[in-house]
Amino acid sequence: MDLPIDRHRPLVMHIDLNSCFASVEQQANRTLRGRPIVVAAYPTPSGCVLAPSIEAKVLGIKVGMRVRDAQVICQDIVVLTPDIAKVYAVHERMMRVFRRYTSDMTPKSIDEAVLDFARCEAVIKRPLTAVAREIKTSIRQEIGEWLRCSIGIGTNRFLAKVGAGLHKPDGLDVIDDTNLKTVYGGLTLVDLPGINTRYKARLNAGGIFTPLEFLGASRETLKKIVFRSTEGHRWYLRLRGLEVDKVNFSRRSFGHSYALPRPTADRRVLSRLVMKLSEKVGRRLRRHAQVAYGLHIGCLYADRTYWHTGQKLPSPLYATPEIYRQAQRLLDTQSAARPISNLAITCFALAAARPEQATLFEQPHTKLHRLADALDAVNDKYGEFVATPALIMGMENEILERVAFGKSSRLQ
């Protein structure tokens, strides 16, 4: 039996900060406002554009474009690199605004969050569009007048995200049973969140070429012919406004990788890189009050071959020196020292870190863990790498922090 479109009141809100990286820079620097700018991974011609400003988007500059191509479109475009501290500061203040409205709030990325109002009786007595406008006003007044966000409201997370993308920048759209088919009629398959070119090809092979045809396909067609898995059933429900995406997966690992500017087999250089990677992984591990009983290290060589190894450990890793010693030991097991172009360290087999009771005769590892916590507190207060291992002094511009497109370990 085919299911009808969900007719419940839409109570899920998706909020997307428009052109996040670029807007944050324009908020911080008035001289950049109204000008086309891009934030790129690197300012070199081959650097990848991470975020064009709204003004740059109007000119046709897109995410993923090379800096050189953006400069062809706009000769005077301003090219900046990400200022992670600014972006996270805005993110954290936005999350505080959102939590005033509902405790059922999930950050989806550095610039996106989902708010579920199903259990907020005080809020849902008002039109949710009024709540959305109030959130927009709060962001402008409390965080920055140049920051704009698009908000979508739907019966599930999928429709709320579709709504948030309809009228950027600064849009506000509700999708429910009264207009769902109209909205789908104005979109292409790849406009739907989660449908990439590979999924589009799969749908086309099943005779589905538009979102309306996607909606009209039977559950059996999607499950047995198009997707050939239970994912077809999930899409059948998702398209109709039924919730299938409210799942929180526990973190299974913490890792960090670094692409070396120049491949090297120099053990001293690699040792310093291993230490800094260990510190970055260790900071994230401790921030989440976790220990790790496993460590993995991987190398991509200059000749594009790959080597990796990992090991489960009897004792937990917590402090940076512990991670570094194990990572260095694993790196030394390479069969031959060849120039490395990319280096990655990952802690796995996670467990909750238990508070360690102070005793008259503390164990060496207990002192080391307390020292790690104290150094983290200093760096939290005064800035990353204010207090660092001596081995990585002078490496401020190497292995810079990046914000991933998607779930980040620092999202609140």
N, C-alpha and C positions, 0 to 999 in steps of 0.2 A: 504494500500500500504506500503510495507517495505521500510524503509529508507536506503540509502547507507551509507558507512563510510564517515565521514567528510573529505573533501579533501582540506580544507583551510590550509594555512601555520600555523604550530604550533608556537604559540606565548605565551604560558603559561609555566612558569618555576617553578619547585618545588625544593627547596634547603633543604637538610637534613644534619646537622652537625653530622658526624659519631661518635658514642660512646661518646656523648656530655659530660656527667658528668666525665667520666674517662679521656677523652682527655684533658679536662680543667685542671684536676689535673696534668696530665703529662706535660702540657704546663707550669704550674706554678712551677713544681719541676722536674728538669732535671734528677734526680736520678731514677725517676719512668718511664722514657721513654724506650720503648722497653721491658718493663716487664709486665707480666700479673697482672692486678689489677682489683678489683671490687669496685664500690661505692654501698653501701648497706644502707637501711633505718636505720638499727642498726648494730653495729659490732659484735653482739652476734651470736652464731651458728644458731639460728632460724631466724636471720635477712634476709630480702628479698633483693636479688640483683636487684638494679635499673639499673645499667649500667656496663657491663663488658668492659674492654678495648679491642681493636682490637686483641691484643695478647691473651687475655683470651678467646675471641670468637673462635679463631683458635683451642683452646684446647677443645672446646665443652661446655664452660660455657655460660649460657643463662640468659636473663632477666627473673626474677620471681623465679629463683633457690634459694634455701636456702644457706646461707653462708657455713654451714657444708658440703653441697654437693659440693660446689665449691672447698672447701679445700680437699675433697677426690680426685677430679680431679687434683688439683695442690696444693701440700702441702705447698709450699712457697708463695702462692698468697697473695698480699697485699690487705688488706680490709680497706676501708676508708668510712666515712660518708659524705653526701652532704655538700659542702660549697656553700651555696646559694648566697652569695655576689659575689663569683667568677663567678658562672654560669650566674647570671643576668648581670654582667659587660660584659662578652663575648657576651651575647644576645644583649645588647644595642648597642655595637659596630658593631655587624653584621648588625643590622637593619639600622644603619647609612650608612654602605656600600651599602646595597640594595637600599636605597632611592636615591642614586646618579644615579641609572639607571632608576627607574620608581617610580612615586608617587602612582601607583596602586599596593601596596604591602600589604599583609595580613599575619601577624604572625599566624601560626597555633598551635604552641606549643613553648616551650622554645628553641627547637633546629630545628624548621622547619618554613619555610615561603614560600608563593606563590607570584610570581611576574608576573604581566600581562603586556605584552608589546604591546598590540593591539593599543594603542594610542600614542606610543612613536616613532614618525617618525624618529627621529635622530638615535635611537638605531636600529630599525628594518631594516634600510638600510644595516646593517652588518649581517653576519650570526650569528644567536643566539648562536650557539656553541662557536663562538669567544667571545661573551659577557660572556658566562658561564665560559670559561677558565680565562677570565680577573677577574671575581668575585672570583674564586678560588685563583688566585694569590694575589688579594687584601686582602683576609682573612689571607693568610699565612704571607704576608709582614706587614700588619697593626695590626693584632690581635695576631697571634701566628703561628710560623712555624710548630708546631706539630699538628695544627688543619686541618683536612681534611673534605671535604663535598662531598656528592653525589648529582648530579643535573640531574633532568629529565625534558624534554621539550616535550610538547604535545599540542593538539588542545583544551584540556580542563584540568581542575584541576586533574581529575581522572587519565588520561593517563600520566600527568606530574609526579604524585606521583608514579605510576607504574614504570615509567622510572627511578626515583630516587632510587628505590629499586632493580634494576636489577643487578648492579655490584658494590656493596659496598665492601670495602671502596673506596672513591675517584672516583666514577663512573661518567660518563657523557653519557646519552643516549637520543636519540630523538625517539619518537613514532608518526608516522603519517600513512596515508592510505597505504603507500608503504610497511610497515613492521608490521602493527598492528596484522595481523593474525599469522605471524611468532612468534611474541612476545607471544601472547596468547597460541600458541602451545607449548611453553616451560614452562608454568606455571600451577599450580594447582588452584583450586577454592579459597582455603584459602590464596593463594599468592596475590589475588586481594584485594586492600584496601576496607574495609567495609564488606567483607565476612568472617564471623566467623563460628565456627562449627555449630551453630544453623541454620544460613542461608545456609550452605553447605547441611545440612540434608534436608532442605526445597527444595533446588534445586534438590538434588538426588531423592526426592520423586516425583518430576516433570519430571524425566527422563533426568536430566542435570547433567553430571559428570565431564565436563572439561570446561575451559574458551571458547574454540571454540564452544562447544555446547551451552554455555550460549549466545555467540554472535549470533549464528544461530537461537536461539529461536525467535518465533514471538512475536510481541508486545502483542497480545491477550493472548498467553500462559503465559507470564511473569506476566501480569496484573491480569488475571482471575483465573489462575490455580496455579502458583507458589507463588506469593506474595499476591494475592487476595486483592490488593489495588493499589493506584496510584504509589506506590513505584516500582511496576513492570514496569510501563511506564518510570519512571526516570532511572531505570537500563538499559532499552532498549536504551535510548538516550545516557546515560553515556558511555556505552561500545563502542558506535560508534564515540566517540570523541566530542559529542555535550555537551555544558556546561549546567549543571543543579545544580551545587554546589556553584555558586557564590552568596551566600546569607549571609548577615551580620545581625545577630539577636541582638537586644538591650539587655543589661544586665537587669535582673529582680530582682536580690538579691545579697547580699554579706554575706558569712557565713564562719564559722571556727569551727572545732570540735577537740576534744582532747580525746585520749584513756588514761585513768589514769593507771599508773603502778600498783597501788593497789586500788581496789574499796574502797570508803569511803562515809560515811554519815556525816562526820564532817563539820558543817556549816562554820567554819572558813577556812578550807582548800578549800571548794567549793566556798566560797566567793572570795578568791584570784584567783582561776581559772576563775571564771566568769569575774573578772576585767581584767585579761590578755586577755581572749577571746574578751572582749568588746574593748580593746585597739587595737587588731589586726584587728577586723572587722571595727572599727572606722577609723583606718589609711587607709584602702582600700576605705572606703566610701568617705573620704575627698580627697584622691588622685584622685578620679574620679569626684570630685566636685558634689557630690550627697548628698541628705538627705533622710531619710527613715521615712515613716509614719506607719511602721509595724515592729513588732519584734516577732520572734519565738524562743523557747528554747525547746530542746529535751534531754532526758536522757535515756541511756541504763543501766539498773540495773545489778548487779552481777548475778542475777538469769535469765538473758537474756530476761526479760520482758522490755517493752518500755513505756515511758510516754512522752507526748509532749503537748505543748499549745502555742498559739500565739494570738496576739491582734493588731488590727488597732488602731492608736493613733491620737488624734486631733492635736497634735503639732509634728513637725518634730524632728527626732533624728539626731545629727551631732557630738557633742563632746562625748568623751569617758565616762565621768560621766553620761551623759544622757542615753547612751546605758546601762551602768552598772546598774543604778537605775531601769530601766524597766526590765532588765534581772533578777536581784535579786528579784524583786517583783513577777515576773512570776514563778521563781523557788520556791518561798515560798508558792505557791498555791498547791504544791504536797499534795496529801491526806495523805501520810505517808513518813517519812524520811527513805529511804532504801539505802544501799551502791550503789553508782553510779560507773560504770566502763567506761562510755563514756558520754561526755557532749558536746553539740553543740548549737551555737547561730547563728541566721540568721536574717539580716535586709532585709525587703522587702517593697513593695509599694514605689519605689524609685521616686525621682523627682530631678530636677536640683537645686543645691544650688545657691540661688541668693546672690550677693554681698550685704552686709549690710552697709547702709549709717551711718557714724558716726554722732551722735547727742550730744547735750549738756548734756542730761540725758540719758545715754545708759541703755538699759534693761539688767537685769542679764544674760539672755541667750546670748545676743550679746557679752558681755564681755567674757563669757565662750567659745563662738565660736572663738573669736579672740585669746584667749589663746590657744585653741586647734591648730589653724593654726600656732601659734608661736612655740609651742612645736614640731609640725611636722617638721617645718623648721630646728630646732635644730637636730632632729633625722635624717633628710635627709642628713644633712651636716656631722654629727659626728658619725652616726651609729645608728641602731635600739636600742631603749630602753636605750639610754644615759640619756634622761629625761623621767622618768616614774612616775606613781602614786605611792605613798609610799606603798600602799597595796601590790604591786607586786615586791617590791625590793627583790633581791636575787633569782628571778625566771628565771634567764637567760637560764637555761638548761631545762626549762619546756615549753611545747607547742611551740616547735621549728617550724620555717617556713619550709614548704615542697614545692617542685615544682610538680604540678600535671602533669600527662601524658595527655596533651590536653590543651585546652585554659586556660590560667591563667590570673587573673585580672591585673597582672603587665606587661603583654606583650604589647609592643609598636606597 
